[in-house]
Every structure is written in C-alpha cells, then in structure tokens.
C-alpha cells in the first residue's frame, strides 16, 4: 500500500489590520476575477488575506530566510464546516475544507466595530456556501 504525504496548509494565520481595497498591494488584486467583488482585506506584518464574494485568497509570505510567497485560493464552496468564535479583543474563524485540511484565521486587537465587519464577511462566506 502506498501513502502520499502532502504538505499541509499553514494552520494558523493571525491578522491585525483591516485594509481597504484601494490600499491592497497590486499583486493581491491579480487573483480576483472580473466578476468578483472584494469585500475586505486584512494584513499582518507579512501576510495578507483578501475576502471576495466567492473566495478567500491567503498570501503567506516568508521573509526570514529566503523571500517566497505562497498563495492559497480557497473557494467558499470548498468549506465543509466552519465556526466563528468571539473572544475579548479577538475573533477566530475555524474552517474544515473538503480536502480534510483545517485552517484557523485569527483576528487580533479587535474592537466591537471591527468584530462586526468580520461577522459581515463571515455571513457572506456562509451565504455563498449554501
């Protein structure tokens, strides 16, 4: 019997700052189709996530050893289960994908208004899923 080992998606992403569509780097917009609308973007010191009305695009950059960028495009239709957790100053979105991978996206330093924005994005994701 043969086993194939796949390298898993980074399981945890932490984002702090909301970023508007016009402030996103150009390379992040290259993966958004003409018939899609960017809902919101978030960033940390090295990574970005862009939420459209159809998919999530994660830009996983590593600048420590050798500069590289991994781009993960996750259509909302490929999410099998999800949960959103609201904690003081933090929001966590937990995903299980059809491929079996699990993904945790954490939003830190969140006040009430920022949490409401995350809730809107989450609702769009789940509405697309149905």
Backbone as a ProteinNet text record, in pm:
[ID]
protein_1_A
[PRIMARY]
XXXXXXXXXXXXXXXXXXXXXXXXXXXXXXXXXXXXXXXXXXXXXXXXXXXXXXXXXXXXXXXXXXXXXXXXXXXXXXXXXXXXXXXXXXXXXXXXXXXXXXXXXXXXXXXXXXXXXXXXXXXXXXXXXX
[TERTIARY]
83.5	0	88.5	57.6	138.5	69.6	150	99.9	162.4	82.7	132.4	120	228.5	226.4	216.1	118.2	100.4	145.7	207.1	241.3	114.4	81.8	-42.1	-32.1	-147.4	-161.8	-122.1	-62	-32.5	-162.8	-161.1	-287	-335.5	-246.5	-285.7	-237.1	-325.8	-291	-345.3	-265.4	-307.3	-306.6	-418	-428.9	-471.5	-419.7	-446.5	-518.1	-474.6	-522.8	-616.4	-730	-817.7	-750.5	-771.6	-714.7	-819.2	-841	-941.1	-889.4	-981.1	-944.9	-841.3	-858.3	-764.3	-625.3	-613.9	-484.5	-415.3	-482.5	-421.1	-308.1	-200.2	-94.6	-151.1	-94	-143.7	-142.4	-39.5	-32	-148.5	-209.6	-324.4	-448.7	-457.7	-575.2	-569.4	-451.8	-435.5	-515.2	-550.6	-619.2	-769.8	-817.7	-960.8	-1015	-1115.4	-1174.8	-1258.6	-1285.2	-1360.8	-1504	-1560.2	-1698	-1706.1	-1594.8	-1593	-1582	-1626.4	-1619.4	-1537.1	-1438.3	-1359.5	-1443.3	-1463.3	-1542.5	-1453.9	-1339	-1248.4	-1113.5	-1011.9	-878.7	-822	-730.7	-663.5	-516.3	-434.8	-291.1	-230.4	-111.2	-24	110.1	217	345.6	394	348.8	397.7	290.6	176.4	72.7	-47.7	-122.5	-248.5	-355.2	-479.9	-594.1	-694.1	-748.2	-848.5	-974.4	-1085.1	-1214.1	-1293.9	-1331.5	-1420.1	-1558.9	-1650.4	-1783.3	-1788.7	-1675.3	-1674.1	-1561.3	-1454.3	-1340.3	-1255.1	-1168.3	-1070.3	-933.2	-850.5	-716.8	-616.7	-535.3	-434.2	-297.3	-225.8	-89.5	2.4	70.9	158.7	302.2	357.7	493.2	590.9	710.8	818.4	937	975.9	1087.3	1207.2	1203.5	1312.8	1436.6	1423.5	1540.4	1551.2	1460.8	1456.4	1316.1	1309.2	1177.7	1097.9	982	888.7	747.6	655.9	516.3	434	353.2	257.5	120.3	47.2	-85.7	-185.3	-276.4	-379.8	-513.3	-578.3	-709.8	-811.6	-901.5	-998.5	-1139.7	-1201.9	-1341.3	-1429.8	-1525.5	-1614	-1689.1	-1710.2	-1780.2	-1699.3	-1567.6	-1484.6	-1477.4	-1549	-1551.9	-1662	-1623	-1724.2	-1790.1	-1712.8	-1769.6	-1690.4	-1754.9	-1685.9	-1747.9	-1672.3	-1720.7	-1654.9	-1724.7	-1667.8	-1675.4	-1564.5	-1556.5	-1523.6	-1606.3	-1580.4	-1525.2	-1408.1	-1343.3	-1308.7	-1279.6	-1241.4	-1119.4	-1138.6	-1030.5	-987.3	-1061.7	-1016.5	-1136.5	-1118.5	-1216.4	-1139.5	-1191.4	-1131.8	-1233.9	-1187	-1270.4	-1200.5	-1272.7	-1218.6	-1285.4	-1205.1	-1256.9	-1211	-1294.8	-1256	-1288.3	-1189.4	-1207.6	-1243.1	-1299.5	-1335.5	-1215.6	-1095.8	-973.9	-932.3	-996.1	-961	-871.9	-816.2	-732.3	-817.6	-754.6	-819.4	-740.3	-810.1	-749.7	-808.4	-722	-764.8	-716.4	-807.9	-770.4	-810.5	-711.7	-732.9	-722.4	-813.5	-810.9	-790.4	-679.7	-643.4	-658.8	-662.7	-683.4	-812.9	-920.8	-1049.6	-1139.3	-1191	-1293.5	-1431	-1537.3	-1672.7	-1698.7	-1662.2	-1689.3	-1612.6	-1488.4	-1408.9	-1465.5	-1516.6	-1579.3	-1704.5	-1778.6	-1898	-1860.6	-1747.6	-1700.6	-1664.8	-1599.3	-1565.1	-1693.4	-1790.9	-1918.5	-1984.4	-1978.5	-2035.6	-1964.4	-1831.8	-1754.1	-1791.2	-1800.4	-1835.3	-1973.2	-2068.6	-2203.5	-2202.8	-2121.9	-2111.2	-2051.9	-1950.2	-1887.9	-1989.4	-2065.5	-2160.1	-2281	-2319.2	-2429.3	-2388.7	-2262.8	-2211	-2204.1	-2179.1	-2166.1	-2297.8	-2407.6	-2540.1	-2584.2
-116.5	0	123.5	218.8	340.6	454.5	536.2	653.7	776.7	875.4	1001	1104.6	1172.3	1274.1	1411.3	1486.8	1621.7	1719.7	1826.7	1932.2	2011	2022.4	2089.3	2239.7	2298	2441	2489.5	2608.2	2663.9	2668	2615.8	2600.3	2727.7	2817.7	2937	3062	3155	3286.4	3388.7	3488	3596.9	3726.8	3796.5	3924.5	4031	4150.7	4258.8	4376.5	4415.6	4540.4	4516.2	4587.5	4590.6	4673.8	4634.9	4712.4	4723.5	4844.1	4868.6	4824.6	4802.5	4752.8	4841.5	4971.9	5062.1	5062.4	5012.3	5007.2	4871	4774.2	4642.1	4650.1	4573.1	4569.5	4515.8	4559.3	4519.1	4368	4300.4	4155.4	4081.7	4137.6	4071	4079.3	4183.6	4202.4	4117	4065.9	3984.9	3854.8	3810.1	3681.9	3698.2	3819.4	3847.4	3855.5	3774.1	3770.4	3896.3	3924.5	4043.9	4041.4	3922.2	3911.7	3899.4	3923.7	3917.4	4056.9	4065.8	4191.1	4167.5	4252.3	4241.6	4296.3	4213	4251.7	4321.5	4259.3	4317.4	4249.3	4317.5	4261.6	4284.7	4198.4	4210.7	4180.3	4232.6	4208.3	4197.2	4136.9	4143.8	4192.8	4168	4222.4	4163.9	4043.2	3982.6	3918.8	3883.4	3811.6	3901.5	3861.1	3927.1	3820.6	3859.3	3777.8	3871.7	3826	3902.3	3816.8	3874.8	3807.6	3870.1	3787.4	3834.8	3777.3	3801	3743.9	3596.8	3538.9	3398.7	3315.3	3378.8	3302.1	3383.5	3310.8	3368.7	3345.8	3449.2	3438.7	3472.5	3374.2	3392	3406.6	3509	3531.7	3507.3	3396.5	3352.2	3383	3489.3	3531.3	3495.7	3453.9	3428.3	3513.4	3603.7	3693.1	3668.1	3561.8	3538.4	3481.8	3370.4	3307	3349.4	3300.9	3333.5	3386	3493	3550.4	3456.2	3418.2	3342.7	3378.6	3348.9	3379.7	3260.8	3207.3	3102.4	3166.9	3131.8	3188.3	3073.9	3083.8	2982.3	3044.2	2984.1	3031	2926.9	2971.1	2878.9	2925.8	2859.5	2893.5	2860.1	2944.7	2920.5	2788.8	2744.1	2617.4	2497.7	2514.1	2402.5	2394.1	2481	2477.3	2381	2275	2178	2217.6	2268.9	2319.3	2441.4	2523.4	2641.3	2683.4	2762.8	2818.7	2953.9	3041.6	3172	3188.6	3226.8	3246	3391.3	3453.6	3590.2	3585.6	3642.2	3649.4	3794.5	3830.5	3969.9	4010.8	4109.6	4161.5	4071.6	3964.7	3867.8	3798	3761	3678.7	3565.8	3443.7	3327.3	3269.8	3239.3	3166	3033.4	2924.7	2790.1	2723.4	2666	2601.4	2457.1	2373.1	2241.1	2243	2210.2	2213	2074.1	2069	1940.8	1847.7	1903.8	1823.9	1760.5	1801.5	1748.2	1841.6	1942.2	2037.5	2122.1	2163.7	2257.5	2386.3	2495.4	2626.7	2714.9	2788.3	2882.5	3020.6	3112.7	3251.2	3332.2	3397.3	3477.6	3625.4	3702.9	3847.7	3905.1	3974.3	4021.5	4173.3	4222.4	4365	4415.6	4342.6	4375.9	4447.5	4562.6	4628.1	4585.4	4641	4598.4	4620.6	4736.7	4766.6	4673.7	4645.2	4554.6	4412.6	4373.6	4241.3	4233.2	4343.2	4345.9	4330.6	4389.2	4374	4228.7	4161.8	4020.2	3937.8	3970.6	3898.1	3912.6	4031.6	4053.4	3967.3	3963.7	3881.9	3734.7	3689.7	3550.3	3515.6	3605.1	3581.2	3569.8	3651.8	3642.7	3508	3463.7	3335	3221.5	3223.3	3114	3123	3242.4	3256.4	3199.5	3221.9	3166.9	3016.4	2962.5	2818.2	2745.1	2809.9	2744.4	2728.7
0	0	0	-83.3	-94.8	-20.5	40.3	109.1	45.9	23.4	-30.5	79.4	106	210.4	144.6	186.3	135.9	243.4	199.8	295.1	323.4	449	486.2	472.5	455.5	457.5	597	605.6	736.8	814.8	932.8	1004.9	1072.5	1106.3	1180.3	1109.5	1092.2	1040.8	1139.8	1172.7	1261.8	1182.2	1184.5	1115.1	1213.8	1191.1	1283.9	1219.5	1102.4	1042.9	925.9	927.3	811.3	703.7	580.7	471.3	361.5	315.5	211.9	75.8	-15.9	-149.1	-217.2	-208	-276.6	-213.2	-89.6	-21.7	-33.1	-95	-112.8	-215.5	-195.5	-297.8	-429.7	-539	-671.1	-690.4	-637.3	-659	-595.7	-493.2	-431.3	-519.2	-598.4	-684.5	-811.2	-844.4	-964.7	-959	-840	-822.2	-805.7	-822.5	-813.7	-955.6	-984	-1117.5	-1142.4	-1268.6	-1306.4	-1251.6	-1236.4	-1187	-1034.8	-965.1	-819	-758.9	-637	-562.3	-436.2	-411.5	-288.2	-172.7	-71.1	44.6	147.2	179.7	278.7	268.1	312.9	320.9	460.2	499.5	629	609.8	699	689.2	827.7	829	945.4	893.1	962.6	919	786.9	750.9	627.1	540.5	594.5	521.3	492.8	390.2	356.9	338.5	362.8	324	257.6	145.3	72.5	67.1	111.7	105.5	-8.5	-104.9	-210.9	-182	-272.5	-253.5	-292.6	-343.9	-385.6	-326.1	-281.6	-232.9	-136.9	-69.6	21.2	-41.6	-44.4	-101.6	8.6	45.4	150.3	85.9	124.9	77.1	195.4	192.5	301.1	258.9	314.4	275.9	386.5	345	440	398.8	485.5	453.4	542.5	621.8	715.5	646.5	579.7	517.9	371.4	293	151.1	123	49.1	20.4	-68.7	-23.1	-106	-65.2	-153.4	-128.7	-174.1	-83.6	-119.4	-125.1	-227.3	-245	-238.3	-143.1	-125.1	-165.3	-262.1	-305.3	-259.9	-174.4	-114.7	-151	-248.1	-279.6	-159.6	-134	-19.9	-34.1	-157.3	-180.2	-129.4	-108.6	-62.2	89.8	158.3	304.6	347	420.2	461.4	593	687.5	813.2	857.2	937.8	988.7	1121.4	1193.8	1320.1	1338.9	1406.1	1438.2	1589.7	1649.6	1794.7	1824.4	1906.9	1950.5	2091.7	2109.5	2240.5	2267.4	2390.6	2418	2334.1	2246.4	2164.8	2050.6	2023.1	1924.5	1859.4	1733.1	1661.7	1594.9	1606	1540	1442.8	1322.8	1228.4	1203.1	1224.5	1210.3	1090.7	1003.2	882.8	875.5	822.5	772.7	625.1	543.9	399.6	347.4	229.1	168.4	156	143.1	129.9	262.7	372.6	503.7	584.6	519.9	592.8	684.8	793.2	883.8	883.1	899	890.2	998.8	1068	1172	1131.1	1123.7	1097	1219.2	1278.5	1398.2	1363.1	1415.7	1400.2	1540	1558.2	1691.7	1701.5	1824.7	1853.5	1790.8	1812.3	1752.5	1853.5	1814	1894.4	1840.1	1895.6	1856.6	1707.6	1655	1514.2	1421.4	1454.5	1372.6	1377.7	1494.4	1505.3	1418.5	1410.3	1325.6	1178.2	1137.4	999.2	969.3	1064.9	1047.7	1036.8	1118.5	1115.3	977.9	917.8	784.3	680	687.5	593.6	611.3	734.9	762.9	707	722.3	670.9	518.5	452.8	306.5	267.6	341.1	313.2	325.7	432.2	456.7	363.1	323.9	228.1	92.6	54.7	-71	-64.4	52.7	72.6	47.6	82	72.8	-69.5
[MASK]
++++++++++++++++++++++++++++++++++++++++++++++++++++++++++++++++++++++++++++++++++++++++++++++++++++++++++++++++++++++++++++++++++

